[in-house]
């Protein structure tokens, strides 16, 4: 008998994408047992959209974040397997079936997560194209056995949460990465390019950088909490270092104009720090888009570095900033 599958979708103000997400869930070739939408105190018409589908809708009185919303969905669900989706993701019709096939073929694997398609859920312009290209590339580069869990599109055995606990509700970002750390060597985790979703990504540069800055502040606390090897890396250390040194060396030009060759050289090294990414972007969108891509990429990398520095300093003065130091509550089987 096929295992029962509960779909859990946390959402906050997801009126733009929720309808497409739910339509894609109900279009899965493999049937699902139940669909649970956890409305995390939305102020738009998220509830009305969810009510148009045969799903169960849970409401929260205050916005508590995706970790708390996912935990509530887990407690309300009945499936042996839990299929998590972000509300801005629309899985391809074979996504769930392909994830189930991996769990069936590899009994030691407890978690399967997938990648973003290069085709957006809605085409909102070049900044979104940058995000999708980069997001697709680094996930594709890491396909196989990994130590990190990414819950934008993810199938996981329910028993995991009864063993290692639920999501850390103190975290507003990286809560899925922190959960993967607690899974450690006890459970196999697979990242696969056979489980694909279309994603509606950030399309405004300012919003993208603000979100990246907030998320990056948790990089140091989460990394210090890891007990094993580092998880999936979206960016190369060499690229981050070169990006950080570009603005740091610009003042050299005040001493001597010829010294501007230093930041220019670092900028070139930044562009070639990940040759595979450079070839990927050029092959998909052509050399003209490469220039735009790397201008945005430099700004994003600088934001990552700034966020990590600020987050590290916050962790030094407030050791409670970051993952919980106490055990995360285990959830019922």
C-alpha positions as CSV (number, residue, x, y, z in Angstrom):
1,X,0.0,0.0,0.0
2,X,1.3,3.5,-0.9
3,X,2.2,5.7,2.1
4,X,-0.1,8.5,3.0
5,X,1.1,12.0,2.1
6,X,0.1,15.3,3.8
7,X,1.0,18.5,1.9
8,X,1.8,21.4,4.2
9,X,2.0,25.0,2.9
10,X,2.9,27.8,5.2
11,X,1.8,31.2,3.8
12,X,1.8,34.9,4.7
13,X,0.2,37.3,2.3
14,X,0.5,34.9,-0.6
15,X,-2.4,36.0,-2.7
16,X,-0.3,36.4,-5.8
17,X,0.9,32.8,-5.9
18,X,-1.2,30.6,-3.6
19,X,-3.8,29.8,-6.3
20,X,-1.1,28.6,-8.7
21,X,0.6,26.6,-5.9
22,X,-2.6,24.8,-4.9
23,X,-3.6,24.2,-8.5
24,X,-0.2,22.5,-9.0
25,X,-0.6,20.4,-5.9
26,X,-4.0,19.0,-7.0
27,X,-2.5,18.4,-10.5
28,X,0.1,16.0,-9.1
29,X,0.1,12.6,-10.9
30,X,0.5,10.9,-7.5
31,X,-2.5,11.6,-5.3
32,X,-2.1,13.3,-2.0
33,X,-4.0,12.3,1.2
34,X,-4.6,15.9,2.5
35,X,-3.5,19.4,1.9
36,X,-3.0,21.8,4.9
37,X,-2.6,25.5,4.3
38,X,-1.3,27.4,7.4
39,X,-2.2,31.0,7.0
40,X,0.3,32.9,9.1
41,X,-1.8,36.0,9.9
42,X,-2.2,37.2,6.3
43,X,-3.8,40.6,5.7
44,X,-4.6,40.0,2.0
45,X,-7.1,37.6,0.5
46,X,-5.0,34.5,1.1
47,X,-7.8,32.8,3.1
48,X,-10.4,33.4,0.4
49,X,-8.1,31.9,-2.2
50,X,-7.4,28.8,-0.1
51,X,-11.1,28.4,0.6
52,X,-11.6,27.8,-3.1
53,X,-9.8,24.5,-2.9
54,X,-10.6,21.3,-1.0
55,X,-7.9,21.9,1.5
56,X,-7.8,22.4,5.3
57,X,-6.9,26.0,6.3
58,X,-5.4,26.8,9.7
59,X,-5.2,30.4,10.8
60,X,-2.9,32.1,13.3
61,X,-3.7,35.3,15.1
62,X,-0.2,36.8,14.8
63,X,2.6,36.3,12.3
64,X,5.0,33.8,13.9
65,X,7.1,32.9,10.9
66,X,7.5,29.8,8.7
67,X,9.0,27.6,11.4
68,X,6.0,28.0,13.6
69,X,3.6,27.6,10.7
70,X,5.3,24.4,9.6
71,X,5.2,23.0,13.1
72,X,1.5,23.7,13.3
73,X,0.9,22.0,10.0
74,X,2.8,18.9,11.2
75,X,0.7,18.7,14.3
76,X,-2.5,18.9,12.4
77,X,-1.4,16.4,9.7
78,X,-2.0,12.7,9.5
79,X,0.3,11.5,6.7
80,X,3.2,9.1,7.1
81,X,5.1,11.4,4.7
82,X,5.0,15.2,4.7
83,X,5.3,17.2,1.5
84,X,6.3,20.8,2.3
85,X,5.9,23.6,-0.2
86,X,6.4,27.3,0.0
87,X,3.3,29.2,-1.2
88,X,5.3,30.8,-4.0
89,X,6.3,27.4,-5.5
90,X,4.3,25.4,-8.0
91,X,5.5,21.8,-8.3
92,X,5.7,20.1,-11.7
93,X,3.2,17.3,-12.1
94,X,5.7,14.5,-11.5
95,X,7.5,16.2,-8.5
96,X,5.8,14.2,-5.7
97,X,5.9,10.9,-7.6
98,X,9.6,11.3,-8.2
99,X,10.3,12.2,-4.6
100,X,8.4,9.1,-3.5
101,X,10.4,6.9,-5.9
102,X,13.7,8.0,-4.3
103,X,12.4,7.2,-0.8
104,X,11.2,3.8,-1.9
105,X,14.5,3.0,-3.7
106,X,16.7,4.2,-0.8
107,X,15.3,3.2,2.6
108,X,18.0,5.0,4.5
109,X,16.9,8.3,3.0
110,X,14.4,10.3,5.1
111,X,14.3,13.6,3.2
112,X,14.2,14.5,-0.5
113,X,14.2,18.1,-1.6
114,X,14.3,19.6,-5.1
115,X,15.3,22.5,-7.3
116,X,13.8,25.6,-8.8
117,X,13.0,25.5,-12.5
118,X,14.6,28.1,-14.8
119,X,11.0,29.0,-15.9
120,X,9.5,31.4,-13.3
121,X,6.0,31.1,-11.9
122,X,5.4,34.6,-13.2
123,X,8.0,36.5,-15.3
124,X,8.6,39.7,-13.4
125,X,11.8,40.9,-15.0
126,X,15.6,40.7,-15.0
127,X,16.2,40.7,-11.2
128,X,14.0,37.6,-10.9
129,X,15.8,36.1,-13.9
130,X,19.1,36.6,-11.9
131,X,17.7,34.9,-8.9
132,X,16.3,31.9,-10.8
133,X,19.6,31.4,-12.7
134,X,21.7,31.5,-9.6
135,X,19.2,29.5,-7.5
136,X,18.9,26.8,-10.2
137,X,22.7,26.7,-10.7
138,X,23.9,26.2,-7.2
139,X,21.2,23.6,-6.4
140,X,22.0,21.7,-9.6
141,X,25.7,21.8,-8.7
142,X,24.9,20.1,-5.4
143,X,22.6,17.3,-6.6
144,X,23.1,14.1,-4.7
145,X,23.6,13.2,-1.0
146,X,23.8,16.3,1.1
147,X,23.6,17.4,4.8
148,X,21.3,20.3,4.3
149,X,17.5,20.4,4.1
150,X,15.8,23.1,2.0
151,X,12.0,23.1,2.5
152,X,10.7,25.2,-0.5
153,X,9.9,21.8,-2.0
154,X,10.6,18.8,0.2
155,X,9.3,15.4,1.1
156,X,10.2,14.0,4.5
157,X,9.3,11.1,6.7
158,X,7.1,12.1,9.6
159,X,9.2,10.0,12.0
160,X,12.1,12.5,11.7
161,X,10.2,15.2,13.7
162,X,9.3,12.7,16.5
163,X,13.0,11.9,16.7
164,X,14.9,15.2,16.3
165,X,12.2,17.7,17.1
166,X,10.3,20.3,15.0
167,X,11.5,23.5,13.4
168,X,13.2,26.0,15.7
169,X,10.5,28.7,16.1
170,X,13.1,31.3,17.2
171,X,14.4,31.4,13.6
172,X,12.7,33.5,10.9
173,X,15.2,32.2,8.3
174,X,17.5,29.2,7.9
175,X,15.2,27.2,10.0
176,X,15.3,24.3,7.5
177,X,19.1,24.4,7.3
178,X,19.2,24.2,11.2
179,X,16.8,21.2,11.1
180,X,19.1,19.4,8.6
181,X,22.0,19.9,11.1
182,X,20.0,18.1,13.8
183,X,19.3,15.2,11.4
184,X,23.0,14.8,11.2
185,X,24.2,11.3,10.2
186,X,21.1,9.6,11.4
187,X,19.1,10.3,8.3
188,X,20.0,10.3,4.6
189,X,19.1,13.5,2.7
190,X,19.0,13.8,-1.1
191,X,18.8,16.9,-3.3
192,X,17.5,15.9,-6.7
193,X,16.9,17.6,-10.0
194,X,13.9,15.3,-10.6
195,X,11.8,17.2,-8.1
196,X,11.2,20.6,-9.7
197,X,9.0,23.6,-9.0
198,X,8.4,26.9,-10.7
199,X,9.2,29.7,-8.2
200,X,8.1,33.3,-8.0
201,X,11.3,34.9,-6.9
202,X,12.2,38.4,-5.8
203,X,11.9,40.9,-8.7
204,X,12.8,44.2,-7.0
205,X,16.5,44.8,-6.2
206,X,15.9,46.7,-3.0
207,X,13.6,44.0,-1.5
208,X,16.0,41.3,-2.6
209,X,18.9,43.0,-0.8
210,X,16.9,43.7,2.4
211,X,15.8,40.1,2.5
212,X,19.3,38.8,1.9
213,X,20.7,41.0,4.6
214,X,18.3,39.7,7.1
215,X,18.9,36.0,6.2
216,X,22.6,36.4,6.2
217,X,22.7,37.6,9.8
218,X,22.0,34.0,10.8
219,X,24.9,32.5,8.8
220,X,27.4,32.7,11.6
221,X,25.1,31.5,14.5
222,X,23.8,28.6,12.4
223,X,27.3,27.7,11.2
224,X,28.6,27.7,14.8
225,X,25.8,25.4,15.8
226,X,26.6,22.8,13.1
227,X,28.0,19.6,14.4
228,X,29.2,18.2,11.1
229,X,30.6,19.3,7.7
230,X,29.2,22.5,6.2
231,X,26.0,22.1,4.2
232,X,25.3,23.3,0.7
233,X,27.1,26.4,-0.4
234,X,25.2,28.8,-2.7
235,X,28.3,31.0,-3.1
236,X,32.1,30.2,-3.3
237,X,34.3,31.5,-0.4
238,X,36.7,33.0,-3.1
239,X,33.8,34.9,-4.7
240,X,32.6,36.3,-1.3
241,X,36.2,37.4,-0.4
242,X,36.8,39.1,-3.7
243,X,33.4,40.9,-3.5
244,X,34.2,42.1,0.0
245,X,37.7,43.4,-1.1
246,X,36.4,45.4,-4.1
247,X,34.9,48.3,-2.1
248,X,37.6,47.9,0.6
249,X,40.4,48.6,-1.9
250,X,38.7,51.5,-3.8
251,X,40.2,54.1,-1.5
252,X,43.6,53.1,-2.9
253,X,42.7,55.2,-5.9
254,X,42.9,58.3,-3.8
255,X,46.6,57.7,-3.1
256,X,47.4,56.9,-6.7
257,X,45.1,56.4,-9.7
258,X,47.1,53.5,-10.9
259,X,46.1,51.6,-7.7
260,X,42.6,51.4,-9.0
261,X,43.9,48.4,-10.9
262,X,43.7,46.5,-7.5
263,X,39.8,46.7,-7.2
264,X,39.5,46.2,-10.9
265,X,41.6,43.1,-10.7
266,X,39.5,41.9,-7.7
267,X,36.4,42.5,-9.7
268,X,37.7,40.3,-12.5
269,X,38.6,37.6,-10.0
270,X,35.1,37.9,-8.6
271,X,33.6,37.2,-12.0
272,X,35.7,34.1,-12.6
273,X,35.7,32.8,-9.0
274,X,33.1,30.3,-10.1
275,X,33.8,29.5,-13.8
276,X,30.8,27.1,-13.9
277,X,28.4,29.8,-13.0
278,X,29.9,32.2,-15.6
279,X,29.5,29.6,-18.3
280,X,26.0,28.7,-17.1
281,X,24.7,32.3,-17.3
282,X,26.4,33.0,-20.6
283,X,25.0,29.8,-22.1
284,X,21.5,30.4,-20.9
285,X,21.1,34.2,-21.4
286,X,24.0,35.3,-23.6
287,X,26.9,37.6,-22.9
288,X,24.8,40.8,-22.6
289,X,22.9,39.4,-19.6
290,X,26.2,38.3,-18.0
291,X,27.1,42.0,-17.3
292,X,23.7,42.6,-15.6
293,X,23.9,39.3,-13.7
294,X,27.3,40.1,-12.2
295,X,26.4,43.7,-11.2
296,X,23.5,42.3,-9.2
297,X,25.6,39.4,-8.0
298,X,28.2,41.7,-6.6
299,X,25.6,43.7,-4.7
300,X,24.1,40.5,-3.3
301,X,27.5,39.1,-2.3
302,X,28.4,42.4,-0.5
303,X,25.0,42.2,1.3
304,X,25.7,38.6,2.3
305,X,29.1,39.7,3.8
306,X,27.6,42.7,5.6
307,X,24.8,40.6,7.0
308,X,27.2,37.9,8.2
309,X,29.4,40.4,9.9
310,X,26.5,42.1,11.6
311,X,25.0,38.7,12.6
312,X,28.4,37.5,14.0
313,X,28.7,40.7,16.1
314,X,25.1,40.3,17.3
315,X,25.9,36.7,18.3
316,X,28.9,37.8,20.3
317,X,26.9,40.3,22.4
318,X,23.7,38.2,22.6
319,X,24.4,34.4,22.6
320,X,20.7,33.8,22.3
321,X,20.7,35.3,18.8
322,X,20.4,32.4,16.5
323,X,19.3,28.7,17.0
324,X,17.8,27.7,20.3
325,X,20.3,26.4,22.9
326,X,17.7,24.2,24.4
327,X,16.3,21.1,22.8
328,X,13.6,21.8,20.2
329,X,10.3,20.1,21.1
330,X,9.7,16.8,19.5
331,X,6.4,16.4,17.5
332,X,4.0,13.5,17.7
333,X,4.3,10.6,15.3
